[in-house]
Amino acid sequence: IGANTSKSNTSYAIESKNETNSNYLNNDIANEVWEEQVNFSTLNIDANYLISSSAAVQGIVRIQRATIEGKNVCRIVQTSNGTGNNPSATDPVFKNEVVIDETTYELVAICGGAFASSTNLKGKITIPASIKSIGGSAFKDCKALTSLVFENASDKTKETNLSIIGDSAFEGCTGLTSGDTAALSLPSSLKYIGDKAFKACSALNTKIDFNTNIIIINITAIDT
């Protein structure tokens, strides 16, 4: 659930009606959202500080950084021109952390619309295990992406943190496949898959390994 995704506009299909589960889900969602009262600073950094690539990384990434409960964290938001199209990378690998002014910030979220409609992110994209949430439309219509990897997802003995994939996060990524594996492995930490999260990802529709820990998945999450 990212910066540009309204909770009131998010539609979920809840598989379990158990009151305890519902309360847990609400609390968990609240914990994942970067509340407005958190003091944060916004700045633009060279994309290569947060993205590695098989070719030269160009452009900028806009981030917000904060200290929450004594932990230095950051999230990627829309770039300065508001389009999310600036960063350019082939086979982009998002890093777990970035060092700014000798302070290390862990990357915990990619916010709503951050890279929507980008034609400059190409090939295989790797999401680090540090990410807790991917916001609504974060990678929507990134048609040049050809495969998606969640770090540590295929090895259940390793830690992952991703719990939320927001509405339309990868909608319209028509070139997206599971890469070299038979199916896309979703992290065992994942609890929520939003409305249209993988809509129109035709190459993925029958090749997604849904883990057994998912509690909420919208009925149109992978609707074609």
C-alpha positions as CSV (number, residue, x, y, z in Angstrom):
1,I,0.0,0.0,0.0
2,G,2.0,2.9,-1.2
3,A,2.0,6.7,-1.1
4,N,-0.6,7.1,-3.8
5,T,-2.9,4.3,-2.8
6,S,-6.0,5.2,-0.7
7,K,-7.0,2.6,1.8
8,S,-10.7,3.6,1.3
9,N,-10.4,2.8,-2.4
10,T,-8.7,-0.6,-1.9
11,S,-11.1,-3.6,-2.4
12,Y,-10.1,-6.9,-0.8
13,A,-11.8,-10.3,-0.7
14,I,-11.3,-11.7,2.8
15,E,-11.1,-15.5,2.8
16,S,-11.4,-15.8,6.5
17,K,-14.2,-14.1,8.4
18,N,-12.8,-15.1,11.8
19,E,-12.8,-12.0,14.0
20,T,-9.4,-12.7,15.4
21,N,-7.9,-12.9,11.9
22,S,-9.8,-9.7,10.8
23,N,-8.3,-7.8,13.8
24,Y,-4.9,-9.1,13.1
25,L,-5.1,-8.1,9.4
26,N,-6.2,-4.6,10.2
27,N,-3.4,-4.2,12.7
28,D,-0.9,-5.6,10.3
29,I,-2.0,-3.3,7.5
30,A,-1.7,-0.4,9.9
31,N,1.8,-1.4,10.8
32,E,2.9,-1.6,7.2
33,V,1.6,1.9,6.2
34,W,4.0,4.8,6.6
35,E,1.8,7.0,8.7
36,E,1.6,10.7,7.9
37,Q,2.8,11.7,11.4
38,V,6.2,10.1,10.9
39,N,8.8,12.7,10.4
40,F,10.6,12.0,7.1
41,S,12.7,13.9,4.5
42,T,12.4,13.6,0.8
43,L,15.4,13.7,-1.5
44,N,16.5,12.7,-5.0
45,I,19.5,10.3,-5.3
46,D,21.3,8.8,-8.3
47,A,19.5,5.6,-9.2
48,N,22.7,3.5,-9.0
49,Y,22.7,4.0,-5.2
50,L,19.6,1.8,-5.0
51,I,19.6,-0.2,-8.2
52,S,22.3,-2.4,-9.7
53,S,22.1,-3.6,-13.3
54,S,23.7,-5.6,-16.0
55,A,24.2,-2.3,-17.8
56,A,24.8,1.2,-16.7
57,V,22.1,2.6,-14.4
58,Q,21.0,6.1,-15.2
59,G,18.6,8.7,-13.8
60,I,17.4,9.5,-10.4
61,V,15.2,7.9,-7.7
62,R,13.2,9.9,-5.2
63,I,13.1,8.5,-1.7
64,Q,11.8,9.4,1.6
65,R,13.8,8.5,4.7
66,A,12.9,8.4,8.4
67,T,13.9,6.9,11.7
68,I,11.1,4.7,13.0
69,E,11.4,3.0,16.4
70,G,15.2,3.6,16.3
71,K,15.6,2.1,12.8
72,N,16.7,4.0,9.8
73,V,14.4,3.2,6.8
74,C,13.6,4.6,3.4
75,R,11.0,4.1,0.7
76,I,11.0,4.8,-3.0
77,V,8.3,7.3,-4.2
78,Q,7.6,8.8,-7.6
79,T,10.6,10.5,-9.2
80,S,10.8,14.3,-9.4
81,N,9.0,14.6,-12.7
82,G,6.1,12.7,-11.3
83,T,6.1,10.0,-14.0
84,G,8.4,7.3,-12.5
85,N,10.1,7.1,-15.9
86,N,13.5,8.5,-15.0
87,P,15.5,5.5,-13.8
88,S,16.9,3.4,-16.6
89,A,18.3,-0.1,-15.9
90,T,18.5,-3.5,-17.6
91,D,17.9,-6.5,-15.3
92,P,17.4,-4.1,-12.3
93,V,18.2,-5.4,-8.9
94,F,16.9,-3.2,-6.1
95,K,19.3,-3.1,-3.1
96,N,18.4,-3.8,0.5
97,E,19.8,-0.6,1.7
98,V,21.4,2.8,0.8
99,V,24.0,4.8,2.5
100,I,23.3,8.6,2.7
101,D,25.6,11.0,4.6
102,E,27.3,8.0,6.3
103,T,24.0,6.7,7.6
104,T,22.6,3.4,6.3
105,Y,18.8,3.3,5.5
106,E,17.1,0.0,4.9
107,L,14.8,0.0,1.8
108,V,11.4,-1.2,3.2
109,A,8.8,-0.1,0.5
110,I,8.3,0.8,-3.1
111,C,5.3,3.2,-3.1
112,G,2.3,3.6,-5.3
113,G,3.0,4.6,-8.9
114,A,6.8,4.8,-8.3
115,F,7.7,3.3,-11.7
116,A,4.3,3.1,-13.4
117,S,4.4,3.0,-17.2
118,S,8.2,3.0,-17.2
119,T,9.8,2.0,-20.5
120,N,13.3,2.2,-19.0
121,L,13.2,-0.7,-16.6
122,K,14.0,-3.8,-18.8
123,G,14.5,-7.5,-18.4
124,K,14.5,-9.4,-15.1
125,I,13.6,-7.3,-12.0
126,T,14.6,-8.5,-8.5
127,I,12.8,-7.3,-5.4
128,P,15.0,-7.4,-2.2
129,A,14.0,-9.3,0.9
130,S,14.0,-6.1,2.9
131,I,10.9,-4.8,1.1
132,K,7.7,-5.0,3.3
133,S,5.2,-3.5,0.8
134,I,4.8,-2.8,-2.9
135,G,2.3,0.0,-3.5
136,G,-0.6,0.3,-5.8
137,S,0.4,0.6,-9.5
138,A,4.1,0.6,-8.5
139,F,5.2,-1.2,-11.7
140,K,1.9,-1.0,-13.6
141,D,2.4,-1.2,-17.4
142,C,6.1,-1.7,-17.2
143,K,5.9,-3.7,-20.4
144,A,9.7,-4.1,-20.9
145,L,10.0,-6.3,-17.8
146,T,10.4,-9.9,-18.7
147,S,10.7,-11.7,-15.4
148,L,10.1,-11.1,-11.7
149,V,12.2,-12.5,-8.8
150,F,11.5,-12.0,-5.1
151,E,14.8,-12.4,-3.2
152,N,14.8,-15.5,-0.9
153,A,11.2,-16.5,-2.0
154,S,12.3,-19.8,-3.5
155,D,14.2,-20.8,-0.3
156,K,11.8,-21.1,2.6
157,T,14.7,-21.2,5.1
158,K,15.7,-17.6,4.3
159,E,14.0,-14.5,5.7
160,T,11.6,-12.4,3.6
161,N,9.6,-9.4,4.7
162,L,7.1,-8.6,1.9
163,S,3.6,-8.8,3.3
164,I,1.6,-6.5,0.9
165,I,1.4,-6.3,-2.9
166,G,-0.9,-3.4,-3.6
167,D,-3.7,-2.9,-6.1
168,S,-2.5,-3.1,-9.8
169,A,1.1,-3.4,-8.6
170,F,2.2,-5.3,-11.7
171,E,-1.0,-4.9,-13.8
172,G,-0.3,-4.7,-17.5
173,C,3.2,-6.1,-17.3
174,T,2.5,-8.1,-20.4
175,G,6.1,-9.4,-20.9
176,L,6.4,-10.7,-17.4
177,T,7.2,-14.4,-16.9
178,S,8.5,-16.6,-14.1
179,G,11.9,-16.5,-15.8
180,D,14.1,-19.6,-15.4
181,T,11.7,-21.3,-12.9
182,A,8.5,-23.2,-13.6
183,A,6.5,-20.8,-11.5
184,L,6.8,-17.4,-9.9
185,S,7.5,-18.0,-6.2
186,L,5.8,-15.5,-3.8
187,P,7.5,-14.9,-0.4
188,S,6.3,-16.9,2.5
189,S,5.8,-13.6,4.4
190,L,3.2,-12.4,1.9
191,K,-0.3,-11.8,3.4
192,Y,-2.1,-9.5,1.0
193,I,-2.5,-9.4,-2.7
194,G,-4.5,-6.4,-3.9
195,D,-7.1,-5.9,-6.6
196,K,-5.7,-6.5,-10.1
197,A,-2.2,-6.9,-8.7
198,F,-1.2,-9.2,-11.6
199,K,-4.1,-8.4,-14.0
200,A,-3.2,-8.8,-17.7
201,C,0.1,-10.6,-16.9
202,S,-1.0,-13.4,-19.2
203,A,2.3,-15.2,-19.1
204,L,2.0,-15.5,-15.3
205,N,-1.6,-16.4,-14.8
206,T,-1.0,-20.2,-14.6
207,K,2.5,-19.9,-13.2
208,I,2.2,-18.3,-9.8
209,D,3.2,-20.4,-6.7
210,F,0.9,-19.0,-4.0
211,N,2.2,-19.7,-0.6
212,T,0.0,-21.1,2.1
213,N,0.3,-18.1,4.4
214,I,-1.6,-15.6,2.3
215,I,-4.7,-14.5,4.2
216,I,-6.2,-11.9,1.8
217,I,-6.2,-12.2,-2.0
218,N,-8.6,-10.2,-4.1
219,I,-10.7,-12.2,-6.5
220,T,-9.5,-10.1,-9.5
221,A,-5.8,-10.2,-8.5
222,I,-4.8,-12.2,-11.6
223,D,-7.9,-11.7,-13.7
224,T,-7.1,-11.4,-17.4
